[in-house]
Amino acid sequence: MLRQCVRALDASSGLLSLVGKDRTLDMVYTIGYASGDLDYWRRLALDAPLPLPDVVRRGETRFFETVTALQAHYPQLAGEAITSAAWAMIPLPIDDRVIGGIGGRAVASNCQSMIAPLRGVAG
């Protein structure tokens, strides 16, 4: 499923995280990231003020076209070395609950092609 989402979004990489029993968001699969790139993000508190946990809690797709837009929403990321230009965060709903989320990122040349499919579904 993640591979198809990354391809459909024309993203350069992606990750799939699922809600754990202890109210965490646990990364279970990645594509296109270097070893060690995601160590901090492997397990997040579901109530963390970060993009993917927010999307999972709210059940709403979000996208950020620039680093500035991402950091405006999440100022705690201002000191992070962020190399991608665009991000898409998509919740995974099943019945009446969200069981996880998918995050995709693109380099600057892919921003518009990644974000265009989300314009109709972004919350």
C-alpha positions in Angstrom: 0.0 0.0 0.0 2.8 2.5 0.9 4.6 1.8 -2.4 1.4 2.6 -4.4 0.8 5.8 -2.4 4.3 7.1 -2.8 4.1 6.3 -6.6 0.6 8.0 -6.9 1.9 11.1 -5.1 5.1 11.2 -7.1 6.9 11.4 -3.8 10.6 10.7 -3.3 10.0 8.7 -0.1 7.3 7.7 2.4 6.5 6.1 5.7 3.6 4.2 7.2 2.9 4.4 10.9 0.2 2.7 12.9 -1.4 3.5 16.2 -0.1 1.3 19.0 -2.0 0.1 22.1 -0.1 2.5 24.3 -1.3 5.6 22.3 1.8 5.8 20.2 2.3 6.1 16.5 4.8 3.4 15.5 6.5 3.4 12.1 6.2 0.0 10.5 7.4 0.6 6.9 9.5 3.1 5.0 10.5 3.7 1.4 13.3 6.0 0.2 14.9 7.0 3.4 18.6 6.5 4.3 19.4 4.4 7.4 19.2 6.5 10.5 17.2 9.3 8.9 14.1 8.4 10.9 15.4 7.3 14.2 13.6 10.2 16.1 10.3 9.5 14.3 10.1 5.7 14.7 7.8 6.0 17.8 5.9 9.1 18.6 3.3 9.9 21.2 -0.1 10.2 19.6 -0.6 13.5 21.3 2.8 14.9 20.1 2.4 18.3 18.4 3.9 17.0 15.2 2.5 16.6 11.6 1.7 12.9 11.4 0.3 12.5 14.9 -1.9 15.6 14.2 -3.2 14.1 11.0 -4.0 10.8 12.7 -5.7 12.5 15.7 -7.8 14.8 13.4 -8.4 12.3 10.6 -7.6 15.1 8.1 -5.1 15.1 5.2 -2.5 17.8 5.4 0.1 19.0 3.0 2.9 21.5 3.2 4.4 23.0 0.1 7.5 24.5 1.7 9.7 24.2 4.8 8.4 27.6 5.8 4.8 26.4 5.8 5.7 23.3 7.8 7.7 25.3 10.4 4.9 27.9 10.7 2.6 25.2 11.8 5.2 23.3 13.9 7.7 25.9 15.2 9.4 23.2 17.2 10.8 21.9 13.9 12.6 25.2 13.2 15.9 23.8 14.4 15.6 20.5 12.4 17.7 19.9 9.3 14.8 19.5 6.9 15.9 18.8 3.3 12.6 18.0 1.5 10.5 20.8 0.0 7.0 19.3 0.3 5.1 16.9 2.5 1.8 15.1 2.4 0.3 13.5 5.5 -2.7 11.2 5.0 -4.7 9.4 7.7 -5.7 5.8 7.4 -9.4 5.5 8.5 -11.1 2.1 9.0 -14.8 2.3 9.9 -15.1 5.1 12.4 -11.5 5.3 13.6 -8.1 6.2 12.2 -5.6 3.4 12.6 -2.5 5.2 11.4 -1.1 7.5 8.7 1.1 7.7 5.7 3.6 10.5 5.2 5.2 11.3 1.8 7.9 13.8 0.9 9.2 15.3 -2.3 12.2 17.2 -3.4 11.7 20.7 -4.8 11.3 19.5 -8.4 8.4 17.2 -7.4 6.4 19.5 -5.2 3.6 20.4 -7.5 3.1 16.9 -8.8 3.0 15.4 -5.3 0.5 18.0 -3.9 -1.8 18.3 -6.9 -3.6 14.9 -6.2 -4.3 16.1 -2.6 -6.0 19.4 -3.4 -9.4 17.8 -3.5 -9.0 15.8 -0.3 -7.0 18.0 2.0 -8.8 19.0 5.1 
